[in-house]
Amino acid sequence: MKVYTKTGDKGTTALFGGTRVPKHHIRIESYGTVDELNSHIGLIRDQEIQSHYKTVLIEIQDRLFTLGAILATPPEKETLKNGQPRLQQLGIEESDIEYLEKEIDTMEENLPPMTHFVLPGGHTTVSYCHIARCVCRRAERLVTHLNDIEPTDTYVMKYLNRLSDYLFVLARKLSYDVKAEEVKWIPRK
C-alpha cells in the first residue's frame, strides 16, 4: 500500500464511507485536531514519567483513534445497508469517561488544593501537558461546532471535556512529582 494516493491533490479528502469533502471541512478540522492532540500525548508519554501515567496515556491514545474514526464517519454512513451500526465495535462509552475521572481523583488525592489559576510551565513535561490540554480544548470546540451542523456522538464531546481536565490535573501532578514550582496567577489590582 502506497502512502500517497494523489486523491487529495485537488483539496478534498474522503470520509469513512467514501464521501468526499473539502480538507477544511469542520469534520476534517475536528478529527485532524484530535490527531494533533494524540501526537502531543505521545510526546508526553515519551518523557521520563511514571509507568502508570504511560499506561494511562496509551489507553487515551487508543480512545482518541476511536474518537477520530467516529468523527471521520458522516451521519449518513453510520449504518450499513443491513441496518447494523458501521462502528458497532468502536465507540466511546461511559466507562471511558469514568476511567478518566478515576485517574483524576487518584492524582488529586495528594495535590494541594487549588486557590488560584496556575501559569503553564515549570518543567518541560508539565508544559507539554498544558499544550496538549489546549489542543484538547480546541478539539472540543471544533466538535461542538460540528455538532451544531451535524449530530455528533455525545460521548465524544464528554470524553474531550474530561480529557482536558485529566491533562490539567496530570500537569499539576507532574509538577508535584518533580517538585517544580506552580506559579499562581494573581491578577494585578
N, C-alpha and C positions, 0 to 999 in steps of 0.2 A: 504494500500500500504506500503510495507516494504522499508526502506531506503536503505538497502543493497540488491543488485541483484546477486552479485558474477560474473556477466558477464564481469567485468573488471579485474578479478584476473590474467589474463594472459597478462596484459599490453595493452589491446586495449579498445576502447570505441566507442559507436555508435554516429554517427552524426544524425541530423534530417533527417528522411527518411530511417534510418537503416544501412547505410554504416558504416562498422567498420574500424577504423584507429588506428595506434599506439597512445598512450597517449601523445607522444612527437611530434606528427604531428603539423606542423605550424598552421593549422586551430585551433587545440586544444589550442596551446600556445596563439593564438590570442584571442579567446573568454575567455580563462582562465584568461588572463591578464585584460581583460575588467571586468570580475567578481571581480578580486582583486581590481581594481580601484573602482568599485561600493562599495565594503566594506570600502575602505578608505573614500569615500564620505559619507557613513553612519556615520563614526567616526566624520567627520567634523560636520555633521548635529546634532550629539548628544552633541555638545558643546554649551556653552552659547553664542548664536549669535542671531541676529535679526530674527524674524519670517519670514520676507520676504526671507532672504537667505535660511532658512529651506525649504520654499515652492519651491524655485528655485531648490534646491538640490534634493528634492523629484522628481521633473519633470525630472531632469538629470538622476537620478537613474532609473526611468521608461524608459527613452530613452536608457539607457545602457542595460537594459534587452532586449529591442527590437533589439539593435545592436548585442547583444550576440546571439539571435535567428537567425539573418541574417547570422552571421559568422558561426553558427553551421549547416548551410544548404549548402551542396556542390552544385555547379552549376548544376549538372545532376539531382538534386532533387528539383530545384526551381520551376518547373512547374508540375502540376498534369497531369494525363493521359488524361484529357479532355482539356488540353492546358491552363487552368487557372493558374495564379501565386499562388503557395502554400502560399506565405507570403503576399497575397493581402491586408490583414487587417493590416499587420505590415509594417514598413518602416520608414526610416529616411528621412525627407523631407527638402526642402529649408527653410520652416518656422521654423523648429527646430534649424537650424543654425542661422537664423535671430533672434530668441529668445535669443540665447547666445550673439550675437553681441549687441542687445539692452541692455541686462544686463551689458555687459562690458562697453558700452558707458555711461550708467547711473552711474555706480560706478566711472568711470574715471572723471566725471564732478567735483568732489570735491577733487580729489587727486592732489598733487603737481606733476609737470611734472618729468618724469624720466630723470636723467642726467647720471646715471651710472647703471651698474648691481647692484642688491642688494643681500646680503648674506641671505640665508634662515635662519629664526629664529626670535627671538624677543618675541615670545609668543607661547605657546603650540598650539593653534588653527591655528595660522599662519604657524607653522611648519607642521601641518597635511595637510594644503593646498599645501605646497611645495612638500610633499611626494606624494600626490595624483597627482599633476602636473607631477612629474617624472614618475609615473606609467602610466599616460595617454600618455606621450611621448613614453614610451616603447611599449604600446599597438599600438600606431600609427606606430611605426617602424615595429612591427610584422605584422600588417595588410598590410602595403605597401609591405613587403616581400611576404606575401600570395598573394597579387595582382599580383606580378611578376610571380607567379606559376599558379594561377587560378584567373579569373576575379572576382573582388570584387566590391560591390556597392560603387560608388564614393562618395556618401553622407556619408558613414561610415567613410571614410578617412577624409573627410572635417569636419565632426562632431567632431572627435577626435582632429583634429588640432585646431579647435575653442575652444573646451572644455579645452585644456591645456592653451590657452590664458585666458579663463574665470577663471580658477583656480589660475593663476598667479595674475590677477587683484584682485580676491577675497582675496588673501593673502595680497596684498597691502592695500586693503580697510579695512580689519580686523585689520591690523597694525595701520592704521589711526584711526579707531574707538576706539581701546583700548589704543591708544597713545603709542604704542610700537615703539621703535627706529628702523628705517630702516637703517641697516648698509650698506653703499655703498662699493662696491668692487672697490678698486683703485689699479691697477697693480703696482707692485714695479718697480722702474726705474733702 
